[in-house]
Amino acid sequence: MESTARRLHRLVEPIHLVTYFSDEPTDALMALGFRNYWDGYFAGRAAPLGRVPAEVVHAIFYNFADGEVARHIPRVWDTATPEAALAAREQGCVAALRRILGDLADTPGLARAADLATKAASSAPTEGRVLYAGLRALPVPEEPVARLWHAATLLREHRGDGHNAALVAAGIGGTQAHVLHALSDGLPAEKFGRVHHLPAAQLAAVVDGMRARGLIDASGWLSDAGRKTKERIESLTDDLAAPAYDSLEPSELDQLIADLEPISAALDAAGSR
């Protein structure tokens, strides 16, 4: 049976994904003067942390290859402030959600979902959750669509911080996490979007290291040990995400799920684009 945390993740994630998949937030960030998509990505996502060094962002984001963060941080702060990046990202995401959701954006169900998601997102533990804690320190928007997106972002990064902890506990590094995910989905590592650009020798060294640990078999796919490791990581991620929903009464949780389902379905149908 699917856990509550996993079910809510499936419903909440499409709301947050407009941040990275739709045009409006990218356009809003580019309007600040950034050079490319990735400038906007790192500025918008790292902004709650303030002007921290690239090494800190690299550690918190966890799964970017060495040097990728440093190509953008701290350079982006010469173009726009963290506050400006946050405002542009929210403005663009709200515009994208309104475009995709249409009439759903102004329904009582969305406003109710925004309130209940905010209650959950504002009550989770912050200990060990650096990016989530940074987001929690930001003001909560009043407008319902903005509030729903903000809550979805909080819940997403709370889960992400926990996922990183699960990866650390399993001894799986950032690039290894991408390889594990790709192979579990039946995709060769060199075809996976987040690591396909890495030098072949660098990616091969990661795969060889995982093979030496018994996570990958001679055929190049996940071994039984690799699949079990992936399952343990995902299960622990769910367990660590669950406290975010402890503040909701059972009836509130049922209401949140019911209100999120049509919203999530509309966003899924559009690919959050």
N, C-alpha and C positions, 0 to 999 in steps of 0.2 A: 504493500500500500504506500502511495506517495506521501511523504511527510508534508506537514503544513508549510515548513520553510521552503521546501522544493516547489510546492504548488504556488506559493506567493511569489517566488523568484520567477517562475514562468509568466506570471501575470504582470509583475512589476517591470521586468527587464525591457519589454518592448517600449515602455514609456521613456525609459532613460536612453534607449538606443537611438532616438532621433538626434541626440547630441552628436553622434558620430556618423550617422547614415544620411541624414537629411541635409538639404542645401542651405536652409535658412541660418542655422548656427554657424556654419562654415563661412557664409557670406558676411554675417555680422562680425565675426572675428577678423576676417580678411579686411573689412572696412576700417579696422583700427590700424592697418598698415603692415600686417604680418606678411611674410614672404610666401608662405605655402600652407597647405592643410596641417602639416605636422607642427608648425609654429603655433597655430591656433589650438591644436589638440593639447600640446604641453602647457600652453599659457592658460587655457580654460580649465584643464583638470588640475593643474598644480597650483592655481591661484589661491585656493583656501589655505595653502601652506605658507603663503607670503614669499618673500624673496630668498628662499633657501638655495643652497648650492646644488649643482647638478647631481652630486653624489647622494644627496638626501632624497631627491626626487627619484633617482635610479633605485635606491633601496626600497622606497615606499611603493613605487609602481611595480617593481619586482621582476617583470618578465621581458624587459627590453634588453637587447644585446649591449655589451659594453660600448660606450661612446655614443649611442643613439640619443640619449637624453642630452648630453653635453653639446650636441649640435644645435640645440634650441634654448636650453637653460644655461646661463642667465640672459642670453642675447635678447630673448623676447621682451624682457623688462626694459630694454632700451627703447622699445617701440610703444609699449602701453603698460599701464600699471596693472597689478593684479585685480584691483577694484574694477577697472574698465573692462578687463577680460571677463570677469564674472558677470557683469551687467550685460555685455554683448552676448555671452553664451546663453544666459537665461532668456533674453529677448528673442534670440533666434529660435531657441527650443520651443518657447511658447507659440511663436508664429507657426512653426512646423506642426506642432500638435493641433492647433486650431485648423490648419489647412487639412490635415489628414482626418481629423475626427468630425469636422463639419458641425452639424447640429448637436452631436453628442457633447461637444465642448461646453455647452451652456445648459446641460441637464442637471436636475437635482442629484442624480446618481453620481455624476462626476464631482460635484461639490462635496457630497457626502464621502466619496472615496478619498478626496483630497484631505478632508478632516481626519478620517480614520487612519489613513496612511501616515499623516503627519504625527498623529498620536503615537503610532508604533515607531516611526523613524526617530522621534525625539526622546525616546525612553530607553533605547538600547545602551548597554554598557560601553563606555569609551576606552576603558583600559586596554592597552595594546592595539588600539584602532586609530592610528595616526591620521589617516586621510579622513575617516569618518568624523573624528573629533574636530578636525579643521572645518569640515562642512557644518557640524553642529553649532559652531561658533558664529555662523552667518545668520542674519535675520531671516525669518520665515516669511515668504511673500504672502500678501493678502489675497490677491486675485486667485480664484480656484485652480485654473489651469497651471499657473506658475507654481502654486503651492503643491499640486500633484506632482509636477515634474521635480520640484525640489525634494519632496519626500521620497520619490522613486530613486533619485540620485543618492540620497542618504542611505536608503536601504541597500542599494546596489554596492556602494563603497563599504558599508558595514560588512556585507557578505564578502566583498573582495578582500578586505583586511583579514577576515577570518580564513579565507581560502589561502592567502599567503602564509598564514601561520600553519595551516595544514600541510602545505608544500614543504615548509621548513622542517616540520616534524618528520616528514617522510624522506627528507634528504633529497628533494627534487628541486633543482635550480630553475631559474627563469626559462632558459632555452629548453631545458629538459621537459618543463611543463608543456611547452608547445608541441614538442615531439610526442609526448605521452597523449596529448589531446588529439593530435592529428592521426596517430596510429589507431587510437581507440575508435575513431570515426572512419577507419578504413582508407585513410589518405596517406600516401608516402610523405615523409617529413619534408622532402625537397619540393613538394607541391603545395605545402601549407603556407598561406599568405603571410603569416607573421614571421616566418623564418626562411622562406624560399630565397630571399635576397642575400642571405649570409653567404660568405665564401664557402665553396663546396668542402674544402678541407676542414673549416671550422665546424660546420654542421656534421660532417662525418666523424669528427672527434667526439662530439656530444653523443651521437648514436653509438659509437664504439664503447664509450664509457658506460652507457646504459646496458649495452649487450654484456659487458664484463660483469655488471651487477646482476645479470640474469633477468632484466626487465624486458629485453628484446631477444627473440630467439634467432636461430641461424637463418631463418627465412626473411628476417628484417621486420617482422611484425611483433606485436606484443606477446610475450610469453604468459603463462598462467600467473606467474608472479607479477608481471607488469599489469595485467588486468586487475588483479586483486589490489595492487597498490593504487591504481586509479580509483577503484571502488571505495577504498578506505578514505582516500582524500576527499572524494565527493560526499561521502557519508559524514565525515568530520566537518566539512564545510557546512552542511545542512545543520548539524548539531550546534555549531558556533553561531549560525545565523538565527536560530530559533528564538533566543531571548528578545529579539526585536519585537516579537509579537505577543510577549507575555503580558503586556499592559492592556491588551484588548480582551474584553469579555467574550465568551463564546459567541454570543449573538452579534457582537460587533465584528468579530472575525468572519462570521458567515455573511454579514452585510457587506464587508469589504470585498470579499471574494465575488459576491453577486454583482456588485457595482463595477468591479474591475474587469469582469469577463467580457462585456461588450466593448469596452475600451481597448483591452488587449487584443481582442479579435480583429477590430478595425485596424489597429496598428500592425498586427501580424500580416493581415491581408495586403497591406501596403509595403511590407518589409521595413517599417519604421522610416520610410523615405518620403 
